[in-house]
Amino acid sequence: MAVYLDHNASTPLHPEVLDAMLPFLQAAHGNASSLHRSGRFLRSAIEQARAQVAELVNARPEQVMFTSGGSEANNTAIKGFLSSSANFLSSPIEHASLLGPLAQAQQSGSTVDWLEINEHGVVDLAAARSRMDSLQPDFFSLQLANNETGAIQPVGELARLAHQVSLKTCLVHSDATQAIGKIEVDFEQLDVDLMTLSGHKFGGPQAAGALIIKQTQVPVPLISGGHQEAGRRAGTENTALLAGLGKAAELARINLLERQSYLLELRRLFERQLSQIEGVQIFSEAVERLPNTSFFALPFYHGETLLMQLDQAGFECASGSACQSGVTTPSHVLSAMGIADELALNAVRVSFGMENTAEQVEQLIETLKHLINQLPAAMRRVAC
């Protein structure tokens, strides 16, 4: 059986989450908007899930708008509150589901500017203060933790600065998708107006997420034609998915410190042995990261090649490159950090979960060493 080491992409569905979903897949029926008993039962389950999600991030239930996941939440944040002439400020290392709507906004006449990222993959605070003061953005967005490097960003500090320096109302958004369930996330403490989360990143079902909205203003809905979600998103709710999201949120609050400690122990064990491989580079090693995430590159070992060979050996990881129209391109995150394309194309990400073990880490290291030893001698001399 393969060892799954790609938890930043998606996590296994927690057994208790499945148990919470099954009644709505097997026996419950009806429409949560109906007034009869079956409808009221579904509505009660949805509102319980809303309360569970709110409690996870220290928000109020009425601030939780359910979506189909992080991508829809990010798109709603960008497209739902501002006109086509807005001034946006964000970072070049955001997830594609935020970069995409920002590009669309720019094509529609908005201004989009970018924060500087240092060599460790973190926003340059001094440059950000200067940029924010001069640009006076209408909308500022910064992810809480990067999905590739795991680097944690200074969202709270910059959110407060955005609210202070702006001479007009500036909406502040954070994509917290990767952070939920791995570190403590407090909506109020971060001082953001909008926050994105996605259930399948913390043991919940895929296609269930939320946008947390501080203000009472209703966004222009991406999906219109119904009164659901307080008029913010039309369409009959998928009660099973939302019940699963709520249960996952409840479980994510439990034993967070113990979970952090265990994942950090696995990462440290892995990186202690990984660093003994001469020439290896661990990205964002010097800054605070998610406890489960290690993003690294081995010299002269193409990332996709290594990924496929690890897969054949029974280890499922992620590559730091993207293939578009048959052309492999390096990670946009590493490019923003100033990492040369030659090294960036070698990047591989390992992201641990609670079902992983120290024994699996040892096996992964041994497999990596074995694969390196199989390289041609000329390459091995340079790599090692």
VOBA-1610 file (N, C-alpha, C; in pm, whole numbers, padded with zeros to 5 digits, always signed):
BEGIN
Met+00084-00120+00000Met+00000+00000+00000Met+00087+00125+00000Ala+00051+00223-00082Ala+00132+00344-00096Ala+00129+00427+00033Val+00241+00496+00057Val+00251+00589+00169Val+00211+00727+00117Tyr+00102+00781+00169Tyr+00049+00909+00121Tyr+00117+01023+00195Leu+00185+01109+00118Leu+00261+01221+00174Leu+00227+01351+00101Asp+00100+01366+00069Asp+00054+01483-00008Asp-00068+01546+00059His-00060+01566+00190His-00174+01614+00267His-00206+01761+00242Asn-00112+01838+00184Asn-00145+01975+00148Asn-00234+01981+00025Ala-00232+01875-00056Ala-00321+01868-00171Ala-00461+01829-00127Ser-00470+01726-00044Ser-00598+01682+00011Ser-00571+01582+00122Thr-00658+01580+00221Thr-00642+01488+00332Thr-00744+01375+00323Pro-00713+01259+00379Pro-00812+01150+00383Pro-00936+01193+00462Leu-01051+01145+00419Leu-01175+01174+00491Leu-01171+01105+00627His-01190+01182+00734His-01188+01126+00868His-01307+01031+00886Pro-01288+00915+00949Pro-01399+00820+00966Pro-01521+00880+01036Glu-01498+00968+01133Glu-01611+01030+01203Glu-01685+01128+01113Val-01613+01186+01019Val-01678+01274+00921Val-01770+01193+00830Leu-01721+01080+00785Leu-01805+00993+00703Leu-01930+00951+00779Asp-01915+00917+00907Asp-02029+00878+00989Asp-02131+00992+00998Ala-02082+01115+01006Ala-02172+01230+01015Ala-02246+01255+00884Met-02185+01215+00773Met-02245+01238+00642Met-02345+01129+00602Leu-02322+01007+00648Leu-02400+00893+00598Leu-02551+00908+00616Pro-02602+00958+00728Pro-02748+00970+00740Pro-02811+01054+00630Phe-02737+01153+00583Phe-02791+01242+00480Phe-02772+01185+00339Leu-02692+01081+00329Leu-02674+01012+00201Leu-02764+00890+00189Gln-02801+00833+00303Gln-02875+00707+00302Gln-03024+00723+00329Ala-03059+00805+00427Ala-03199+00807+00471Ala-03266+00942+00458Ala-03194+01050+00494Ala-03255+01182+00492Ala-03281+01228+00349His-03392+01296+00329His-03426+01346+00197His-03500+01478+00214Gly-03527+01542+00104Gly-03597+01669+00110Gly-03506+01785+00075Asn-03556+01905+00102Asn-03487+02029+00068Asn-03481+02115+00194Ala-03363+02165+00225Ala-03346+02242+00348Ala-03426+02372+00348Ser-03477+02413+00233Ser-03559+02534+00225Ser-03707+02505+00250Ser-03743+02379+00257Ser-03883+02343+00280Ser-03920+02361+00427Leu-04048+02387+00451Leu-04094+02413+00588Leu-04142+02288+00660His-04156+02176+00590His-04204+02056+00657His-04092+01994+00741Arg-04128+01885+00809Arg-04036+01824+00906Arg-03902+01785+00842Ser-03907+01721+00726Ser-03782+01679+00661Ser-03695+01798+00627Gly-03757+01906+00578Gly-03680+02026+00546Gly-03619+02089+00669Arg-03697+02093+00777Arg-03645+02152+00902Arg-03530+02069+00958Phe-03535+01938+00942Phe-03427+01851+00989Phe-03297+01882+00913Leu-03308+01898+00781Leu-03190+01932+00701Leu-03137+02070+00738Arg-03230+02166+00755Arg-03188+02301+00792Arg-03114+02301+00925Ser-03162+02224+01019Ser-03097+02216+01150Ser-02955+02163+01137Ala-02935+02062+01052Ala-02801+02005+01033Ala-02707+02108+00970Ile-02758+02185+00874Ile-02676+02286+00808Ile-02635+02395+00906Glu-02730+02438+00989Glu-02697+02545+01085Glu-02604+02494+01195Gln-02614+02366+01228Gln-02517+02309+01322Gln-02377+02312+01262Ala-02367+02277+01135Ala-02237+02281+01067Ala-02183+02423+01062Arg-02271+02519+01039Arg-02228+02659+01035Arg-02168+02701+01170Ala-02234+02659+01277Ala-02184+02691+01410Ala-02051+02623+01437Gln-02034+02501+01390Gln-01909+02427+01411Gln-01793+02493+01336Val-01817+02536+01214Val-01714+02605+01136Val-01679+02738+01203Ala-01782+02811+01247Ala-01758+02940+01312Ala-01672+02922+01437Glu-01702+02820+01516Glu-01627+02798+01639Glu-01481+02762+01610Leu-01458+02692+01502Leu-01321+02654+01466Leu-01232+02776+01447Val-01285+02883+01387Val-01202+02999+01351Val-01237+03123+01433Asn-01314+03107+01542Asn-01354+03218+01626Asn-01429+03325+01547Ala-01534+03281+01480Ala-01624+03372+01408Ala-01766+03349+01459Arg-01860+03428+01411Arg-02000+03408+01444Arg-02067+03326+01333Pro-02164+03243+01367Pro-02226+03159+01264Pro-02279+03237+01145Glu-02336+03356+01169Glu-02391+03433+01057Glu-02283+03488+00965Gln-02157+03481+01008Gln-02046+03525+00924Gln-01997+03416+00828Val-02049+03295+00844Val-02004+03180+00764Val-02092+03164+00641Met-02034+03181+00525Met-02103+03157+00398Met-02045+03029+00337Phe-02128+02928+00321Phe-02080+02802+00266Phe-02058+02814+00115Thr-01953+02746+00068Thr-01919+02743-00074Thr-01885+02600-00114Ser-01851+02584-00239Ser-01811+02451-00288Ser-01665+02422-00258Gly-01596+02515-00194Gly-01456+02493-00160Gly-01377+02623-00162Gly-01245+02611-00153Gly-01160+02728-00147Gly-01160+02812-00272Ser-01167+02748-00388Ser-01164+02823-00513Ser-01285+02916-00526Glu-01402+02864-00495Glu-01522+02948-00502Glu-01516+03059-00398Ala-01467+03028-00279Ala-01456+03130-00175Ala-01362+03242-00217Asn-01247+03206-00275Asn-01153+03308-00321Asn-01212+03392-00434Asn-01281+03327-00526Asn-01344+03400-00635Asn-01452+03494-00585Thr-01529+03449-00487Thr-01633+03536-00430Thr-01571+03655-00360Ala-01461+03634-00290Ala-01394+03743-00221Ala-01349+03850-00320Ile-01295+03808-00434Ile-01244+03903-00533Ile-01357+03968-00611Lys-01453+03888-00655Lys-01555+03937-00748Lys-01682+03987-00681Gly-01701+03955-00555Gly-01829+03981-00493Gly-01847+04115-00425Phe-01737+04189-00405Phe-01748+04309-00321Phe-01706+04438-00391Leu-01634+04429-00502Leu-01573+04549-00558Leu-01612+04571-00703Ser-01598+04696-00746Ser-01628+04732-00884Ser-01511+04695-00974Ser-01531+04714-01103Ser-01427+04677-01201Ser-01311+04776-01203Ser-01319+04883-01124Ser-01211+04982-01122Ser-01137+04983-00989Ala-01144+04872-00916Ala-01083+04866-00783Ala-00931+04855-00793Asn-00867+04887-00681Asn-00721+04879-00671Asn-00687+04762-00578Phe-00625+04656-00633Phe-00595+04535-00558Phe-00446+04529-00523Leu-00418+04475-00405Leu-00281+04447-00363Leu-00277+04306-00307Ser-00183+04226-00358Ser-00173+04087-00313Ser-00028+04042-00326Ser-00006+03911-00311Ser+00130+03858-00323Ser+00138+03766-00444Pro+00255+03754-00504Pro+00271+03668-00622Pro+00276+03520-00590Ile+00268+03483-00461Ile+00277+03341-00424Ile+00142+03284-00383Glu+00034+03355-00414Glu-00099+03307-00379Glu-00135+03183-00460His-00240+03114-00413His-00292+02998-00486His-00353+03045-00619Ala-00354+02954-00715Ala-00407+02988-00848Ala-00552+03035-00843Ser-00628+02987-00745Ser-00769+03026-00736Ser-00786+03171-00692Leu-00679+03235-00646Leu-00682+03377-00618Leu-00615+03455-00731Leu-00506+03402-00784Leu-00436+03469-00893Leu-00524+03478-01017Gly-00606+03374-01041Gly-00693+03373-01158Gly-00794+03487-01157Pro-00875+03502-01052Pro-00970+03614-01051Pro-00902+03751-01045Leu-00783+03759-00986Leu-00711+03886-00989Leu-00671+03923-01132Ala-00630+03822-01210Ala-00598+03847-01351Ala-00722+03893-01427Gln-00836+03833-01397Gln-00961+03874-01461Gln-00998+04017-01422Ala-00977+04052-01296Ala-01005+04187-01251Ala-00917+04289-01324Gln-00792+04251-01344Gln-00700+04340-01415Gln-00743+04359-01561Gln-00788+04251-01622Gln-00836+04260-01760Gln-00961+04347-01772Ser-01036+04358-01661Ser-01160+04436-01661Ser-01138+04582-01622Gly-01013+04620-01601Gly-00984+04759-01573Gly-00933+04790-01434Ser-00927+04691-01347Ser-00875+04714-01213Ser-00722+04719-01214Thr-00667+04778-01111Thr-00522+04781-01092Thr-00484+04670-00994Val-00385+04592-01029Val-00336+04485-00942Val-00187+04506-00920Asp-00149+04517-00795Asp-00007+04533-00761Asp+00034+04421-00667Trp+00167+04397-00660Trp+00217+04280-00590Trp+00318+04316-00482Leu+00308+04247-00370Leu+00405+04262-00263Leu+00536+04191-00299Glu+00644+04235-00238Glu+00773+04170-00258Glu+00786+04051-00164Ile+00845+03943-00214Ile+00868+03822-00136Ile+01019+03805-00117Asn+01062+03778+00007Asn+01205+03761+00029Asn+01251+03619-00008Glu+01378+03592+00008Glu+01434+03464-00034Glu+01383+03347+00048His+01318+03376+00161His+01263+03270+00246His+01115+03243+00218Gly+01060+03317+00123Gly+00920+03294+00086Gly+00819+03367+00172Val+00863+03474+00238Val+00777+03553+00326Val+00770+03696+00273Val+00655+03759+00291Val+00638+03898+00248Val+00739+03988+00319Asp+00802+04077+00242Asp+00895+04176+00297Asp+00812+04284+00366Leu+00817+04288+00499Leu+00729+04377+00575Leu+00757+04525+00548Ala+00884+04562+00543Ala+00917+04703+00521Ala+00867+04750+00385Ala+00891+04667+00283Ala+00845+04702+00149Ala+00692+04704+00143Ala+00628+04613+00216Ala+00482+04606+00216Ala+00422+04732+00278Arg+00481+04780+00387Arg+00430+04903+00450Arg+00437+05020+00354Ser+00550+05032+00285Ser+00567+05142+00191Ser+00470+05130+00074Arg+00456+05009+00021Arg+00367+04987-00093Arg+00222+05015-00057Met+00183+04972+00061Met+00044+04989+00104Met+00012+05137+00125Asp+00106+05210+00181Asp+00085+05351+00207Asp+00072+05430+00078Ser+00151+05394-00023Ser+00149+05468-00149Ser+00033+05428-00240Leu-00007+05301-00235Leu-00111+05253-00327Leu-00252+05278-00277Gln-00270+05280-00146Gln-00404+05296-00089Gln-00502+05196-00152Pro-00480+05066-00133Pro-00562+04966-00202Pro-00706+04962-00150Asp-00796+04921-00239Asp-00934+04892-00200Asp-00947+04751-00142Phe-00856+04664-00186Phe-00864+04523-00148Phe-00723+04469-00132Phe-00700+04409-00015Phe-00568+04351+00013Phe-00588+04204+00048Ser-00513+04116-00017Ser-00525+03972+00010Ser-00388+03909+00028Leu-00376+03831+00135Leu-00251+03759+00163Leu-00284+03627+00229Gln-00231+03519+00171Gln-00256+03386+00227Gln-00193+03375+00366Leu-00253+03294+00451Leu-00200+03277+00586Leu-00078+03185+00587Ala-00081+03080+00505Ala+00034+02989+00494Ala+00041+02941+00350Asn+00163+02936+00297Asn+00180+02897+00158Asn+00164+02747+00141Asn+00094+02706+00038Asn+00067+02564+00016Asn+00190+02486-00030Glu+00290+02552-00085Glu+00410+02482-00132Glu+00519+02478-00026Thr+00561+02595+00021Thr+00672+02601+00117Thr+00624+02580+00261Gly+00497+02609+00287Gly+00446+02606+00423Gly+00474+02733+00502Ala+00544+02830+00441Ala+00582+02953+00511Ala+00459+03029+00558Ile+00459+03069+00684Ile+00348+03143+00744Ile+00371+03292+00723Gln+00268+03360+00677Gln+00279+03501+00640Gln+00227+03592+00751Pro+00277+03716+00759Pro+00236+03810+00866Pro+00101+03876+00836Val-00002+03795+00827Val-00134+03845+00786Val-00188+03945+00887Gly-00185+03911+01016Gly-00243+03998+01116Gly-00180+04136+01117Glu-00049+04140+01111Glu+00022+04268+01114Glu-00014+04353+00992Leu-00015+04292+00874Leu-00044+04368+00753Leu-00193+04402+00742Ala-00280+04318+00797Ala-00423+04349+00796Ala-00449+04475+00879Arg-00389+04482+00997Arg-00407+04600+01081Arg-00348+04724+01014Leu-00235+04707+00948Leu-00174+04819+00878Leu-00264+04867+00765Ala-00322+04774+00690Ala-00409+04810+00578Ala-00529+04891+00626His-00583+04853+00741His-00698+04926+00795His-00658+05063+00850Gln-00533+05075+00895Gln-00488+05201+00955Gln-00448+05304+00850Val-00372+05262+00750Val-00313+05359+00658Val-00408+05400+00546Ser-00510+05318+00520Ser-00598+05348+00407Ser-00687+05468+00437Leu-00693+05560+00343Leu-00779+05676+00356Leu-00921+05644+00313Lys-00941+05523+00262Lys-01072+05475+00222Lys-01090+05335+00279Thr-01207+05280+00262Thr-01231+05146+00314Thr-01150+05044+00235Cys-01069+04969+00305Cys-00990+04863+00240Cys-01036+04729+00296Leu-01085+04643+00210Leu-01122+04509+00251Leu-00997+04422+00256Val-00982+04346+00363Val-00866+04260+00380Val-00912+04114+00379His-00849+04035+00295His-00884+03893+00278His-00761+03807+00302Ser-00784+03691+00360Ser-00675+03593+00374Ser-00727+03455+00334Asp-00651+03389+00251Asp-00678+03250+00216Asp-00609+03164+00322Ala-00689+03111+00414Ala-00635+03031+00525Ala-00648+02882+00498Thr-00668+02846+00372Thr-00696+02707+00336Thr-00593+02610+00391Gln-00465+02642+00376Gln-00361+02548+00419Gln-00336+02551+00570Ala-00377+02657+00636Ala-00345+02673+00778Ala-00443+02600+00870Ile-00570+02592+00830Ile-00673+02534+00916Ile-00638+02389+00951Gly-00645+02358+01079Gly-00617+02223+01126Gly-00470+02195+01152Lys-00382+02288+01111Lys-00238+02270+01132Lys-00183+02370+01232Ile-00237+02491+01230Ile-00201+02592+01329Ile-00331+02658+01375Glu-00324+02730+01484Glu-00443+02800+01533Glu-00476+02915+01438Val-00603+02926+01402Val-00649+03033+01314Val-00765+03104+01383Asp-00746+03234+01408Asp-00845+03313+01480Asp-00887+03429+01390Phe-01009+03423+01339Phe-01060+03523+01245Phe-01057+03663+01306Glu-01101+03675+01429Glu-01105+03806+01493Glu-00965+03859+01519Gln-00878+03773+01566Gln-00742+03816+01600Gln-00663+03859+01476Leu-00689+03794+01364Leu-00619+03831+01240Leu-00664+03967+01189Asp-00782+04011+01229Asp-00835+04142+01190Asp-00858+04152+01038Val-00898+04040+00978Val-00931+04041+00836Val-01082+04056+00820Asp-01124+04097+00702Asp-01267+04111+00673Asp-01325+03986+00608Leu-01239+03911+00539Leu-01281+03792+00465Leu-01175+03683+00483Met-01219+03559+00496Met-01123+03450+00510Met-01177+03324+00442Thr-01090+03255+00371Thr-01125+03135+00295Thr-01080+03010+00368Leu-01164+02906+00365Leu-01123+02774+00413Leu-01187+02665+00327Ser-01127+02547+00330Ser-01173+02435+00248Ser-01165+02306+00328Gly-01277+02232+00334Gly-01289+02117+00422Gly-01193+02003+00395His-01162+01976+00270His-01080+01858+00241His-00934+01875+00279Lys-00898+01995+00326Lys-00762+02017+00374Lys-00747+01978+00522Phe-00860+01951+00590Phe-00849+01913+00731Phe-00943+01797+00765Gly-00947+01697+00678Gly-01021+01575+00708Gly-01166+01576+00669Gly-01210+01682+00602Gly-01349+01692+00559Gly-01366+01647+00415Pro-01489+01658+00364Pro-01516+01617+00226Pro-01468+01720+00125Gln-01438+01675+00006Gln-01408+01767-00104Gln-01537+01837-00146Ala-01521+01954-00208Ala-01634+02034-00258Ala-01719+02093-00147Ala-01658+02120-00032Ala-01726+02188+00078Ala-01627+02284+00144Gly-01662+02412+00146Gly-01574+02512+00207Gly-01656+02629+00254Ala-01587+02738+00286Ala-01659+02856+00336Ala-01577+02982+00313Leu-01650+03091+00299Leu-01592+03225+00306Leu-01647+03289+00432Ile-01557+03328+00523Ile-01598+03396+00645Ile-01602+03545+00615Ile-01716+03609+00644Ile-01739+03748+00606Ile-01769+03829+00732Lys-01683+03924+00766Lys-01701+04001+00888Lys-01817+04099+00876Gln-01825+04168+00766Gln-01925+04274+00754Gln-02062+04217+00718Thr-02163+04300+00736Thr-02299+04258+00706Thr-02334+04274+00558Gln-02247+04342+00484Gln-02272+04362+00341Gln-02281+04228+00269Val-02376+04216+00178Val-02395+04094+00101Val-02316+04105-00029Pro-02228+04009-00058Pro-02153+04017-00184Pro-02244+03995-00304Val-02202+04046-00418Val-02270+04013-00542Val-02248+03863-00563Pro-02354+03782-00564Pro-02333+03637-00570Pro-02279+03590-00705Leu-02188+03493-00699Leu-02142+03429-00822Leu-02254+03345-00883Ile-02337+03287-00794Ile-02450+03205-00836Ile-02577+03272-00783Ser-02661+03321-00871Ser-02779+03396-00830Ser-02906+03318-00864Gly-03018+03365-00806Gly-03146+03304-00837Gly-03211+03231-00721Gly-03156+03246-00603Gly-03213+03181-00485Gly-03177+03256-00359His-03247+03223-00252His-03228+03296-00126His-03130+03228-00032Gln-03073+03116-00073Gln-02987+03040+00019Gln-02865+03122+00062Glu-02808+03083+00174Glu-02691+03151+00231Glu-02717+03301+00246Ala-02834+03335+00296Ala-02874+03474+00319Ala-02863+03558+00193Gly-02894+03496+00080Gly-02891+03566-00047Gly-02753+03580-00106Arg-02653+03515-00045Arg-02515+03529-00091Arg-02473+03422-00190Arg-02549+03310-00194Arg-02513+03202-00286Arg-02638+03117-00311Ala-02689+03121-00433Ala-02811+03047-00464Ala-02780+02900-00486Gly-02882+02817-00465Gly-02870+02674-00492Gly-02902+02590-00370Thr-02970+02479-00393Thr-03004+02389-00283Thr-02877+02335-00217Glu-02871+02346-00087Glu-02751+02305-00014Glu-02733+02153-00016Asn-02608+02111-00022Asn-02573+01969-00012Asn-02551+01939+00137Thr-02657+01893+00202Thr-02652+01878+00347Thr-02546+01777+00391Ala-02529+01670+00317Ala-02430+01569+00355Ala-02290+01629+00358Leu-02254+01704+00255Leu-02121+01764+00251Leu-02103+01865+00363Leu-02205+01945+00388Leu-02193+02047+00492Leu-02189+01985+00631Ala-02265+01877+00652Ala-02256+01807+00780Ala-02115+01751+00800Gly-02056+01702+00692Gly-01919+01652+00699Gly-01819+01764+00727Leu-01839+01878+00663Leu-01753+01994+00687Leu-01761+02038+00834Gly-01883+02041+00886Gly-01900+02079+01026Gly-01831+01983+01121Lys-01846+01854+01097Lys-01781+01756+01183Lys-01629+01767+01174Ala-01578+01787+01052Ala-01433+01804+01035Ala-01383+01926+01111Ala-01462+02034+01110Ala-01425+02154+01184Ala-01421+02126+01334Glu-01519+02051+01382Glu-01521+02014+01524Glu-01397+01933+01561Leu-01362+01836+01476Leu-01247+01751+01504Leu-01115+01827+01494Ala-01110+01926+01404Ala-00986+02002+01385Ala-00950+02084+01509Arg-01050+02115+01591Arg-01024+02191+01713Arg-00966+02104+01823Ile-00988+01974+01813Ile-00949+01882+01920Ile-00800+01846+01909Asn-00729+01856+02019Asn-00589+01812+02027Asn-00501+01879+01921Leu-00525+02008+01894Leu-00446+02077+01793Leu-00298+02080+01830Leu-00268+02109+01957Leu-00128+02118+01998Leu-00057+01983+01985Glu-00127+01875+02021Glu-00068+01742+02007Glu-00045+01707+01859Arg-00140+01747+01776Arg-00127+01722+01633Arg-00009+01800+01575Gln+00002+01927+01613Gln+00115+02008+01568Gln+00248+01946+01609Ser+00255+01902+01735Ser+00379+01844+01788Ser+00418+01718+01712Tyr+00320+01633+01684Tyr+00349+01508+01615Tyr+00396+01534+01472Leu+00327+01622+01402Leu+00364+01652+01263Leu+00501+01719+01256Leu+00528+01807+01350Leu+00658+01874+01354Leu+00770+01774+01381Glu+00742+01676+01466Glu+00841+01572+01494Glu+00874+01493+01368Leu+00773+01460+01289Leu+00796+01389+01163Leu+00877+01474+01067Arg+00841+01602+01056Arg+00913+01690+00963Arg+01059+01707+01003Arg+01082+01724+01133Arg+01219+01741+01180Arg+01301+01615+01157Leu+01241+01500+01182Leu+01310+01374+01157Leu+01347+01362+01010Phe+01253+01396+00925Phe+01278+01389+00781Phe+01388+01486+00739Glu+01380+01611+00784Glu+01475+01711+00737Glu+01613+01695+00799Arg+01621+01638+00919Arg+01754+01610+00976Arg+01831+01513+00887Gln+01762+01412+00840Gln+01829+01313+00755Gln+01841+01363+00611Leu+01741+01437+00567Leu+01747+01493+00431Leu+01865+01587+00416Ser+01892+01668+00518Ser+02000+01766+00511Ser+02138+01702+00503Gln+02148+01574+00533Gln+02276+01503+00522Gln+02311+01470+00377Ile+02212+01483+00289Ile+02238+01463+00146Ile+02301+01591+00093Glu+02425+01585+00053Glu+02499+01705+00015Glu+02434+01772-00107Gly+02419+01903-00095Gly+02365+01981-00206Gly+02215+02003-00198Val+02144+01932-00110Val+02000+01947-00101Val+01966+02087-00048Gln+01860+02144-00099Gln+01812+02273-00049Gln+01669+02257+00000Ile+01648+02298+00125Ile+01514+02296+00184Ile+01462+02439+00183Phe+01356+02463+00111Phe+01304+02599+00094Phe+01229+02646+00219Ser+01247+02774+00250Ser+01182+02839+00366Ser+01221+02774+00498Glu+01338+02711+00501Glu+01383+02639+00621Glu+01405+02734+00738Ala+01440+02860+00710Ala+01479+02952+00816Ala+01362+03029+00876Val+01240+03007+00827Val+01126+03083+00878Val+01021+02989+00934Glu+00923+03047+01005Glu+00816+02967+01062Glu+00732+02907+00950Arg+00711+02777+00959Arg+00636+02704+00856Arg+00525+02621+00919Leu+00436+02572+00834Leu+00341+02472+00879Leu+00418+02352+00931Pro+00374+02289+01037Pro+00452+02181+01098Pro+00467+02058+01010Asn+00383+02043+00911Asn+00383+01919+00832Asn+00451+01929+00698Thr+00503+02047+00660Thr+00541+02073+00521Thr+00691+02085+00501Ser+00744+02011+00404Ser+00884+02020+00366Ser+00892+02027+00213Phe+00954+02134+00163Phe+00966+02158+00019Phe+01115+02166-00011Phe+01164+02078-00094Phe+01308+02067-00112Phe+01343+02035-00257Ala+01471+02049-00289Ala+01518+02015-00422Ala+01654+01947-00412Leu+01672+01844-00493Leu+01800+01774-00505Leu+01866+01816-00635Pro+01993+01859-00630Pro+02060+01905-00751Pro+02062+01797-00860Phe+02034+01839-00981Phe+02042+01753-01100Phe+01948+01632-01093Tyr+01840+01650-01019Tyr+01740+01542-01014Tyr+01606+01607-01041His+01559+01599-01163His+01437+01667-01203His+01320+01627-01113Gly+01244+01726-01068Gly+01139+01702-00970Gly+01035+01602-01016Glu+00988+01614-01141Glu+00884+01523-01189Glu+00940+01382-01205Thr+01067+01372-01243Thr+01129+01240-01252Thr+01138+01174-01115Leu+01183+01252-01017Leu+01192+01200-00881Leu+01053+01164-00828Leu+00956+01249-00858Leu+00820+01224-00812Leu+00768+01091-00866Met+00790+01065-00993Met+00742+00940-01053Met+00815+00820-00997Gln+00945+00835-00972Gln+01022+00723-00919Gln+00984+00695-00773Leu+00955+00801-00698Leu+00906+00781-00561Leu+00769+00713-00564Asp+00686+00751-00659Asp+00555+00690-00673Asp+00568+00540-00701Gln+00661+00506-00790Gln+00684+00365-00822Gln+00735+00288-00700Ala+00806+00360-00612Ala+00858+00297-00490Ala+00755+00296-00377Gly+00637+00355-00401Gly+00531+00350-00301Gly+00515+00474-00215Phe+00568+00590-00260Phe+00556+00714-00185Phe+00489+00820-00271Glu+00378+00873-00225Glu+00301+00971-00301Glu+00330+01112-00247Cys+00405+01189-00328Cys+00444+01325-00291Cys+00392+01420-00399Ala+00443+01543-00401Ala+00400+01642-00501Ala+00521+01707-00564Ser+00506+01747-00689Ser+00612+01816-00761Ser+00597+01966-00745Gly+00707+02036-00758Gly+00704+02182-00749Gly+00699+02248-00884Ser+00649+02180-00984Ser+00638+02239-01117Ser+00500+02214-01173Ala+00469+02281-01282Ala+00339+02263-01347Ala+00362+02237-01495Cys+00278+02154-01552Cys+00289+02122-01695Cys+00173+02186-01769Gln+00206+02276-01860Gln+00105+02343-01940Gln+00140+02329-02087Ser+00048+02269-02162Ser+00068+02246-02306Ser+00197+02172-02333Gly+00231+02078-02246Gly+00348+01995-02267Gly+00478+02059-02224Val+00473+02182-02171Val+00593+02252-02128Val+00593+02260-01976Thr+00699+02209-01915Thr+00710+02212-01769Thr+00764+02347-01724Thr+00696+02410-01631Thr+00738+02539-01578Thr+00762+02528-01428Pro+00857+02605-01375Pro+00886+02597-01232Pro+00776+02659-01148Ser+00775+02626-01021Ser+00681+02681-00925Ser+00685+02834-00927His+00568+02898-00936His+00563+03044-00931His+00604+03095-00794Val+00588+03012-00692Val+00630+03050-00557Val+00782+03060-00550Leu+00851+02959-00601Leu+00997+02960-00599Leu+01052+03070-00689Ser+00986+03095-00800Ser+01030+03204-00888Ser+01021+03337-00815Ala+00913+03359-00740Ala+00898+03483-00664Ala+01004+03495-00555Met+01054+03382-00507Met+01159+03381-00405Met+01297+03402-00464Gly+01305+03408-00597Gly+01434+03428-00663Gly+01513+03301-00684Ile+01448+03186-00674Ile+01516+03058-00695Ile+01533+03035-00846Ala+01653+02999-00886Ala+01681+02975-01028Ala+01593+02863-01082Asp+01551+02878-01206Asp+01462+02779-01268Asp+01522+02639-01263Glu+01655+02629-01281Glu+01719+02498-01285Glu+01698+02422-01155Leu+01702+02493-01043Leu+01680+02428-00914Leu+01531+02414-00885Ala+01453+02516-00921Ala+01310+02514-00893Ala+01241+02396-00962Leu+01289+02360-01081Leu+01229+02247-01153Leu+01257+02113-01085Asn+01349+02114-00989Asn+01380+01991-00915Asn+01300+01977-00785Ala+01213+02073-00758Ala+01147+02079-00627Ala+01044+01968-00610Val+01040+01916-00488Val+00942+01814-00448Val+00889+01852-00310Arg+00759+01837-00291Arg+00698+01868-00162Arg+00651+01742-00092Val+00687+01731+00035Val+00635+01626+00123Val+00549+01694+00228Ser+00425+01651+00243Ser+00337+01708+00346Ser+00275+01594+00425Phe+00310+01589+00553Phe+00274+01477+00639Phe+00132+01491+00695Gly+00076+01375+00733Gly-00052+01369+00801Gly-00042+01279+00923Met-00149+01274+01001Met-00145+01202+01127Met-00130+01051+01110Glu-00161+00997+00994Glu-00147+00853+00974Glu-00004+00814+00936Asn+00081+00915+00908Asn+00221+00886+00877Asn+00300+00854+01002Thr+00410+00780+00986Thr+00489+00734+01100Thr+00638+00763+01080Ala+00711+00757+01189Ala+00857+00774+01182Ala+00919+00666+01096Glu+00866+00546+01102Glu+00917+00437+01019Glu+00903+00469+00871Gln+00793+00530+00833Gln+00774+00568+00693Gln+00872+00677+00652Val+00903+00768+00743Val+01003+00871+00716Val+01139+00807+00689Glu+01175+00711+00772Glu+01303+00642+00754Glu+01306+00570+00618Gln+01196+00508+00583Gln+01187+00438+00454Gln+01198+00535+00338Leu+01136+00651+00351Leu+01144+00752+00245Leu+01287+00800+00226Ile+01357+00825+00335Ile+01496+00870+00325Ile+01583+00763+00259Glu+01563+00640+00299Glu+01640+00531+00238Glu+01611+00520+00089Thr+01488+00540+00051Thr+01450+00535-00090Thr+01516+00649-00167Leu+01516+00769-00109Leu+01580+00883-00174Leu+01729+00857-00195Lys+01794+00806-00092Lys+01938+00777-00104Lys+01963+00671-00211His+01876+00572-00215His+01891+00466-00316His+01875+00523-00457Leu+01777+00609-00476Leu+01753+00667-00609Leu+01870+00755-00650Ile+01925+00831-00555Ile+02042+00915-00587Ile+02160+00829-00627Asn+02180+00717-00558Asn+02291+00628-00590Asn+02276+00562-00726Gln+02153+00561-00779Gln+02130+00504-00911Gln+02158+00602-01024Leu+02183+00730-00988Leu+02215+00828-01091Leu+02349+00794-01157Pro+02368+00834-01281Pro+02499+00815-01345Pro+02609+00877-01262Ala+02726+00818-01265Ala+02836+00860-01179Ala+02869+01008-01194Ala+02869+01058-01318Ala+02904+01198-01341Ala+02805+01291-01271Met+02678+01258-01276Met+02576+01339-01210Met+02589+01326-01059Arg+02618+01208-01012Arg+02626+01182-00870Arg+02741+01258-00805Arg+02848+01276-00877Arg+02963+01349-00823Arg+02926+01495-00798Val+02845+01550-00888Val+02805+01690-00870Val+02697+01700-00764Ala+02602+01604-00769Ala+02490+01610-00676Ala+02532+01581-00534Cys+02628+01495-00516Cys+02663+01451-00381Cys+02804+01491-00345
//
